[in-house]
Amino acid sequence: MIHAPSSQARSLREALSRPRPLLVAGAHNPLSARLVQEAGFDAVWASGFEISASQGVPDANILSFSENLEIARGIARAVQIPVIADCDSGFGNAVNVVRTVREYEDAGVAGICIEDNIFPKRCSFYSSSRRELVTPEEHAGKIRAAKAAQRDPDTFIIARTEALIAGWGQSEALRRARAYADAGADAVLIHSKSRTLDELAEVSARWDRPTPLVIVPTIFPEASATDCHAAGFKIVIFANHGLRAGIRAMQETLTALRRSERIADVEANLVPLEEVYRLVGVTEMNDQEKAFLPADGNRVTAVILAAGFEPEMLPLTQDRPKALLEINGRTVLEWQIATLNACGIRNVAVVRGYQKEAFTVTTPRYYDNDEYAESGELRSLFCAEPELQGNVVVLYSDVLFDPAILQKLLKAEGDVNLVVDRAWCDHQRSGSIPARPPEDLVITEAPPTNGYRRLTGQAPSRVLRVGRDLPREQSDGEFIGMLLLSPEGCDLVRRAYREAAQARPDAPYGEAPSLRQAKLTDLLQNLIDQGVAVQAVDTYKGWTEIDTAEDYQRACAELR
């Protein structure tokens, strides 16, 4: 796996070449990181102390590797300046450090700091805690492992020694610092519990390596960054001051509010709601809605068809419908709703049937198809007929999809628009289509002419046929189980269903033996046969469906 160099890691190194000190401030979540960036600091310190405190636990390796990593990932995504992550002792030995470096690189972090505390560590300033350090040889091995593991040559590795905190003296601190620098550390942080800068200034005066020194002046607040720089320190980290200031502000405001029980008495302490909106990107969200959603995008309704029972999924679905299978802590339905919400769709209806009592998610409106065992998808859709007005997205309950697919669908201008995966043709040619129930195949009027992998610039193509019994050699895509109906499209669908129900409801309908057992594709083909323009919205992969136990296992492995 080849990684492109991180622009933020490169920026961090470039900043070190400037004559002034590099100023870094602590953060514990994306919002506090944005405040650090807006204050003008050069980089963010993803502080172990702040992150632990924000979760209500001591800074003692109580939070897991994954918990720390995800918070650092969120911080890195939220800012445009480098992020240096406090990784304590590396979350284990040198082998664990290899994974730590690679995972944090993948999270967008520019640098990490690893200290020579034993695991589990204790915060440097916990006065009653026992202070034990690993040997300098062991920690130097961690630093070598970190440098060997990095895929981005600019990733910045800081080695930290707690020898002064442990009371082992300047000579031991320097011995360790030199060993870590010689092992390849890009910078060395020598921590101190002295109440003045003097001790670290003496250590810096004896420093005889080109490796830059890092200082954290938490308990000698009189020392300025200029003072620290003059004493020989290149990087100055203000590690936890945003959190501490926030605690003071919240304590005072909440105490006053409880006392007076009137918001006006604390109004002067509060930022306007508009400032919160600005910090979290409401303006950007509004711009995205204008760019990607229909003109009436806030009134798009999603109808998820989740009534059916597939015996192929047993025993996984013995006590729950397929839509409620869990994938990495969320049910399939919750994944779908989260993606719909991320694309601006808040109105969600779910048609349930098999094991309907298992549905406990409160967000959607529910409709019941109690005849699910004898009926098809079309019957389920019309159980939710009150929702078929305005712009409507209809979605199978076993489909997981990239938001980009839905965003593209929402921009479609036709009355009936189907998402068609053109990757099916590549699978068909290569013979790599997985063994699963028959696909809903599609034949379009004008399939892509510039290669199925390159779909940009293609005008919408009209769907000529859709269904499971189409000739494979003539098919040029697969309907993924997602479509968009305009208000006129909803009228067309209701009218076609009503006409079929009034004519001969027990007669064959499309590929189904009767209207009662019909699939959604049977109605779509009926519309096409009536001359309705059904448009294909092309995609190339970016989705998966769960039809078999193997599909479910693959989704669990791939979806994060």
C-alpha positions in Angstrom: 0.0 0.0 0.0 1.6 3.3 -1.1 0.8 6.4 0.8 1.1 9.9 -0.6 3.0 12.3 1.7 0.8 14.2 4.1 0.7 17.9 3.3 0.2 18.6 7.0 3.3 16.5 8.0 5.3 18.4 5.4 3.9 21.7 6.6 5.0 20.8 10.1 8.5 20.3 9.0 8.6 23.4 6.9 7.4 25.4 10.0 10.3 24.1 12.0 12.7 25.8 9.5 11.4 29.3 10.5 13.4 31.3 13.0 10.7 31.6 15.6 9.4 28.8 17.9 6.6 26.5 16.7 3.6 27.2 18.9 1.2 24.3 19.6 -2.0 24.2 21.7 -4.0 21.3 23.1 -7.4 20.1 22.0 -9.7 17.3 22.9 -12.2 17.3 20.1 -12.8 18.8 16.6 -14.5 21.9 17.9 -11.6 22.8 20.4 -9.1 22.0 17.6 -10.9 24.6 15.4 -10.6 27.1 18.2 -6.8 26.4 18.4 -6.5 27.0 14.6 -8.5 30.2 14.7 -6.4 31.5 17.5 -3.4 31.3 15.2 -1.4 28.4 16.6 0.9 26.5 14.2 -0.3 23.1 15.2 -2.8 21.2 17.4 -1.7 18.9 20.2 -4.3 16.1 20.5 -3.7 16.0 24.2 -4.0 12.7 26.1 -4.7 14.7 29.2 -7.5 16.7 27.6 -9.0 13.8 25.7 -9.1 11.7 28.9 -10.6 14.5 31.0 -13.2 15.2 28.3 -14.3 11.6 28.6 -14.5 11.9 32.4 -11.5 9.6 33.2 -8.0 10.1 34.5 -5.0 10.4 32.1 -3.9 6.8 32.9 -4.4 4.8 29.7 -8.0 4.1 30.6 -9.2 5.0 27.2 -8.4 2.4 24.5 -6.2 2.8 21.5 -9.3 2.9 19.2 -11.0 5.6 21.3 -7.9 7.9 21.2 -7.4 7.2 17.5 -11.0 8.1 16.5 -10.8 11.4 18.4 -7.5 12.2 16.8 -9.0 11.4 13.4 -11.9 13.8 14.0 -9.5 16.5 15.1 -7.4 16.1 12.0 -10.4 16.3 9.7 -11.6 19.5 11.4 -8.6 21.6 10.8 -6.1 22.7 8.1 -3.1 22.9 10.4 -0.9 19.9 11.5 -2.0 17.7 14.3 0.5 16.1 16.7 -1.1 13.3 18.7 -0.1 12.4 22.3 0.2 8.7 22.1 1.4 8.1 25.6 3.8 5.1 25.6 2.7 4.0 22.1 -0.1 1.7 23.3 2.3 -1.2 24.0 5.7 -2.4 23.0 7.6 -1.7 19.8 5.3 -4.0 17.8 2.3 -2.0 18.9 4.1 1.2 18.0 4.3 0.0 14.4 0.5 -0.2 14.2 0.1 3.1 16.2 2.2 5.0 13.6 0.4 3.6 10.6 -3.1 4.0 12.0 -2.4 7.6 13.0 -0.9 8.3 9.6 -4.1 7.0 8.0 -6.1 9.2 10.3 -4.4 12.3 8.9 -2.2 13.0 11.9 1.1 14.8 11.1 3.1 13.6 14.1 3.0 11.5 17.2 4.7 11.7 20.6 5.7 8.6 22.5 7.0 8.7 26.1 9.1 6.4 28.1 6.5 5.8 30.9 5.6 2.2 31.5 2.1 1.0 30.5 -0.3 2.0 31.9 1.1 5.5 32.2 0.2 8.1 34.8 -0.1 11.9 34.1 3.2 13.6 34.7 1.7 15.8 37.4 -0.3 13.3 39.4 1.7 13.8 42.7 0.7 10.6 44.4 1.3 8.2 41.5 4.2 5.8 41.3 6.7 6.8 38.6 8.3 4.0 36.7 10.0 4.2 33.3 11.0 1.6 30.7 14.7 1.2 30.0 16.2 3.7 27.6 17.1 0.8 25.3 13.5 -0.4 25.2 12.2 3.1 24.4 14.9 3.7 21.8 13.6 0.5 20.2 10.1 2.0 20.0 11.5 5.1 18.3 13.3 2.9 15.7 10.1 0.9 15.2 8.2 4.1 14.7 10.6 5.5 12.1 10.7 2.2 10.3 6.9 2.0 10.3 6.1 5.4 8.9 4.9 5.3 5.3 5.0 9.1 4.9 8.6 10.3 5.1 7.4 13.5 6.6 5.6 12.0 9.6 7.1 13.6 12.7 8.1 11.4 15.6 8.6 13.0 19.0 10.3 11.0 21.7 9.5 12.1 25.3 11.4 11.3 28.5 9.9 11.5 32.0 13.3 11.2 33.7 13.1 14.6 35.4 9.5 13.9 36.4 10.6 10.7 38.0 13.3 12.6 39.9 16.2 10.8 38.3 18.2 14.0 37.5 19.5 15.9 34.5 22.2 13.5 33.6 19.7 10.6 33.2 17.3 12.8 31.3 20.1 13.7 28.9 21.3 10.1 28.6 17.8 9.1 27.6 17.2 12.0 25.3 20.4 11.4 23.4 19.6 7.7 23.0 16.2 8.6 21.5 17.7 11.2 19.2 20.3 8.7 18.1 17.4 6.2 17.4 16.0 8.6 14.9 13.5 10.8 16.8 12.6 14.0 14.9 12.4 15.9 18.1 12.8 15.2 21.8 10.5 16.4 24.6 12.1 16.5 28.1 9.4 17.0 30.7 9.9 18.6 34.0 8.0 19.2 37.2 10.0 22.2 38.2 8.1 25.4 38.8 10.5 27.5 36.8 12.2 27.3 33.4 15.6 27.1 35.1 16.0 23.3 35.2 15.1 22.8 31.5 17.3 25.7 30.5 20.2 23.9 32.2 19.4 20.7 30.4 19.1 22.5 27.0 22.5 24.1 27.6 24.0 20.7 27.8 22.1 19.4 24.7 24.6 18.2 22.1 22.5 16.8 19.3 21.0 18.6 16.2 17.6 17.1 17.1 15.2 20.0 18.2 13.9 20.1 21.7 10.2 20.3 22.8 9.0 22.0 26.0 5.6 21.9 27.8 5.6 24.9 30.2 2.4 23.8 32.0 3.6 24.5 35.6 5.9 27.4 35.0 3.4 29.8 33.5 5.7 32.8 33.9 7.9 31.6 31.1 6.8 32.9 27.7 7.3 31.1 24.4 10.0 33.6 23.6 11.8 32.7 26.9 11.5 29.0 26.0 12.9 29.6 22.6 15.8 31.7 23.9 16.6 28.7 26.3 17.0 26.4 23.2 13.5 24.9 22.7 12.1 24.9 19.2 8.6 23.6 19.9 6.4 25.0 22.7 3.3 23.1 23.6 0.5 24.8 25.6 -1.0 21.4 26.4 -4.3 21.8 28.2 -5.2 25.4 28.7 -8.3 25.4 26.4 -9.9 22.6 28.4 -9.1 24.2 31.8 -10.4 27.6 30.6 -13.6 25.8 29.4 -14.1 24.1 32.7 -13.8 27.4 34.6 -16.3 29.1 32.2 -18.8 26.3 32.4 -18.6 26.0 36.2 -19.2 29.8 36.7 -22.0 30.0 34.1 -23.8 26.9 35.3 -23.5 27.9 38.9 -24.9 31.3 38.1 -27.7 29.9 36.0 -28.8 27.5 38.7 -28.7 30.2 41.2 -30.7 32.8 39.2 -32.7 30.4 37.0 -32.7 33.1 34.3 -30.7 32.9 31.1 -30.4 36.7 30.9 -28.1 36.7 34.0 -25.5 34.6 32.2 -26.0 35.9 28.6 -22.8 38.0 28.7 -20.8 34.7 29.2 -22.3 33.1 26.1 -21.3 33.2 22.5 -24.3 33.8 20.1 -25.8 30.7 18.5 -24.6 32.1 15.2 -21.0 31.7 16.4 -21.6 28.0 17.1 -23.2 27.7 13.7 -20.1 29.3 12.1 -17.7 27.0 14.0 -19.4 23.8 13.1 -19.9 24.7 9.4 -23.6 25.4 9.0 -22.9 27.8 6.2 -21.0 25.1 4.3 -23.9 22.6 4.9 -26.4 25.1 3.5 -24.2 25.5 0.4 -24.0 21.8 0.0 -27.8 21.5 0.2 -28.2 24.2 -2.5 -25.6 22.4 -4.7 -26.7 18.8 -4.3 -30.4 18.6 -3.2 -33.5 19.3 -5.3 -35.0 22.8 -4.9 -37.3 21.4 -2.3 -34.6 19.1 -0.8 -35.7 19.4 2.8 -39.0 17.8 1.8 -37.6 14.7 0.2 -39.0 11.6 1.8 -37.3 8.2 1.9 -39.3 5.0 1.9 -37.3 1.9 3.0 -38.8 -1.4 2.1 -37.9 -3.8 5.0 -40.9 -6.2 5.2 -39.5 -9.3 3.5 -38.0 -12.5 4.9 -35.2 -14.4 3.1 -34.6 -17.9 4.3 -31.1 -17.7 2.7 -30.1 -15.5 5.6 -31.0 -18.0 8.4 -29.9 -18.4 11.1 -28.7 -14.7 11.2 -32.3 -13.5 10.8 -33.9 -16.0 13.1 -35.0 -13.3 15.6 -34.7 -10.1 13.5 -35.3 -8.9 10.0 -32.3 -8.3 7.7 -32.5 -4.6 8.2 -31.7 -5.0 11.9 -28.5 -7.0 11.5 -25.7 -5.2 13.2 -22.6 -4.1 11.3 -19.8 -2.6 13.5 -22.2 -1.3 16.2 -25.0 -0.1 13.9 -27.9 -1.9 12.3 -28.2 -1.8 8.5 -31.3 0.4 9.0 -29.3 2.8 11.2 -26.5 3.0 8.6 -29.1 3.8 5.9 -30.8 6.5 8.0 -27.5 8.1 8.9 -26.5 8.3 5.2 -30.0 9.7 4.3 -29.6 12.3 7.1 -26.1 13.2 5.9 -27.6 14.0 2.5 -30.3 16.2 4.0 -33.2 13.7 4.0 -34.9 13.7 7.4 -38.3 12.4 6.5 -37.9 8.6 6.6 -40.6 5.9 6.5 -40.0 2.2 6.9 -42.3 -0.6 5.8 -41.8 -3.6 8.1 -43.3 -7.1 8.1 -41.2 -10.0 9.3 -40.3 -9.7 13.0 -41.8 -6.2 13.0 -41.7 -6.0 16.8 -37.9 -6.0 16.6 -37.9 -2.5 15.1 -37.0 -0.1 17.9 -35.4 2.8 16.1 -37.7 5.8 16.8 -36.6 8.1 14.0 -38.7 6.7 11.1 -42.4 6.4 10.6 -43.5 2.8 10.3 -46.0 1.1 8.0 -46.8 -2.6 8.3 -47.1 -5.2 5.6 -48.6 -8.1 7.6 -48.9 -10.1 4.4 -45.2 -10.0 3.7 -44.9 -13.8 3.4 -47.4 -13.9 0.4 -46.7 -10.5 -1.2 -43.9 -8.7 -2.9 -42.0 -5.4 -2.7 -44.7 -3.5 -4.6 -47.3 -4.4 -2.0 -44.9 -3.1 0.7 -44.5 0.2 -1.2 -48.2 0.8 -1.3 -48.6 0.0 2.4 -46.8 3.4 2.6 -48.9 5.0 -0.1 -49.4 8.2 2.0 -45.7 8.9 1.6 -45.9 8.9 -2.2 -46.1 12.6 -2.7 -43.5 15.2 -3.4 -39.9 14.0 -4.1 -39.5 10.4 -2.8 -36.5 8.1 -2.6 -37.4 4.4 -2.5 -34.8 2.2 -1.1 -34.4 -1.6 -0.5 -33.5 -2.3 3.2 -30.5 -4.5 2.4 -28.5 -1.9 0.4 -25.6 0.1 1.9 -24.3 2.9 -0.2 -21.9 5.8 -0.5 -23.4 9.2 0.1 -22.1 10.3 -3.3 -24.5 7.9 -5.0 -27.5 9.4 -3.2 -26.3 13.0 -3.9 -26.1 12.2 -7.6 -29.5 10.7 -7.6 -31.0 13.7 -5.8 -29.8 15.9 -8.7 -31.6 13.8 -11.3 -34.2 15.8 -13.2 -36.4 12.9 -14.5 -39.7 11.8 -13.0 -38.6 8.3 -12.5 -34.8 7.8 -11.9 -33.1 4.5 -11.2 -29.5 4.1 -9.8 -27.8 1.7 -12.2 -24.4 0.2 -11.4 -22.3 -0.1 -14.6 -19.7 -2.2 -12.8 -22.0 -5.2 -13.4 -20.7 -5.3 -17.0 -17.1 -5.6 -15.9 -18.1 -8.4 -13.5 -20.1 -10.1 -16.3 -17.1 -10.0 -18.8 -14.6 -11.3 -16.2 -16.9 -13.9 -14.8 -16.4 -12.5 -11.3 -20.1 -12.0 -10.4 -20.5 -13.5 -6.9 -22.9 -16.3 -6.3 -26.1 -14.7 -5.0 -29.8 -14.4 -6.0 -30.4 -13.1 -9.5 -29.7 -9.4 -10.1 -32.2 -6.8 -11.2 -30.7 -6.2 -14.6 -31.1 -3.2 -16.8 -30.9 -2.5 -20.5 -30.5 1.1 -21.4 -30.9 3.1 -24.6 -27.4 4.6 -24.6 -25.0 2.8 -22.3 -21.6 4.6 -21.5 -19.5 5.0 -24.6 -16.3 6.0 -22.9 -15.8 3.0 -20.6 -17.8 1.9 -17.7 -15.2 3.1 -15.2 -15.5 6.7 -16.5 -19.0 8.0 -16.1 -18.5 11.7 -15.9 -20.0 13.8 -18.6 -22.5 11.1 -19.6 -26.1 12.4 -20.3 -28.8 10.4 -18.6 -29.7 7.2 -20.5 -33.3 6.0 -20.9 -34.0 2.6 -19.4 -35.6 0.2 -21.9 -36.0 -2.9 -19.8 -35.5 -3.8 -16.1 -36.0 -7.1 -14.4 -34.4 -10.4 -13.4 -35.1 -12.4 -16.5 -33.3 -10.2 -19.0 -30.6 -11.7 -21.3 -27.3 -11.2 -19.6 -25.5 -10.6 -22.9 -27.8 -7.6 -23.7 -27.8 -6.1 -20.2 -25.5 -3.2 -19.4 -26.1 -2.5 -15.7 -27.7 -3.6 -12.5 -30.5 -1.7 -10.6 -29.1 -1.3 -7.1 -32.5 -1.0 -5.4 -32.6 2.8 -5.1 -34.8 5.2 -7.1 -36.0 8.8 -7.0 -39.6 9.8 -7.9 -40.6 13.4 -8.7 -44.1 14.6 -7.7 -45.2 13.6 -11.2 -43.3 10.3 -10.9 -45.3 9.5 -7.7 -48.5 10.2 -9.6 -47.4 7.9 -12.4 -46.6 5.1 -10.0 -49.9 5.4 -8.1 -51.9 5.6 -11.3 -50.2 2.5 -12.8 -50.7 0.5 -9.6 -54.3 1.5 -9.3 -55.1 0.6 -12.9 -53.5 -2.8 -12.5 -55.4 -3.4 -9.3 -58.7 -2.5 -10.9 -58.1 -4.6 -14.0 -57.0 -8.2 -13.3 -55.1 -8.2 -9.9 -54.8 -12.0 -10.0 -53.3 -12.1 -13.6 -49.5 -12.2 -14.2 -47.9 -8.8 -13.8 -44.5 -8.4 -15.3 -42.3 -11.2 -14.1 -44.6 -12.0 -11.2 -47.5 -14.4 -11.1 -49.8 -11.6 -9.8 -49.8 -8.0 -8.8 -49.9 -9.1 -5.1 -46.5 -10.8 -5.6 -45.0 -8.2 -7.9 -41.6 -6.6 -7.4 -40.8 -3.0 -7.8 -39.1 -3.7 -11.1 -42.4 -5.2 -12.4 -44.1 -1.8 -12.0 -41.1 0.0 -13.4 -41.2 -2.1 -16.6 -45.0 -1.5 -16.8 -44.3 2.3 -16.8 -41.7 1.8 -19.5 -44.1 -0.2 -21.6 -46.6 2.7 -21.3 -44.0 5.1 -22.7 -42.9 6.7 -19.4 -39.3 8.0 -19.6 -37.4 6.1 -16.8 -33.9 7.5 -16.5 -30.7 5.6 -15.5 -28.5 7.4 -12.9 -25.1 5.8 -13.4 -22.7 4.7 -10.7 -19.6 2.5 -10.7 -19.6 0.4 -7.5 -19.8 2.4 -4.2 -22.6 0.1 -2.8 -23.2 -3.3 -1.5 -26.3 -5.4 -0.7 -26.8 -8.1 1.9 -28.5 -11.1 0.2 -26.5 -13.9 1.8 -24.5 -14.7 4.9 -21.3 -14.1 2.9 -22.5 -10.6 1.9 -23.1 -9.9 5.6 -19.6 -11.0 6.6 -18.1 -9.0 3.8 -20.0 -5.9 4.8 -18.8 -6.3 8.4 -15.2 -6.5 7.3 -15.4 -3.6 4.9 -17.7 -1.0 6.5 -16.2 1.3 9.1 
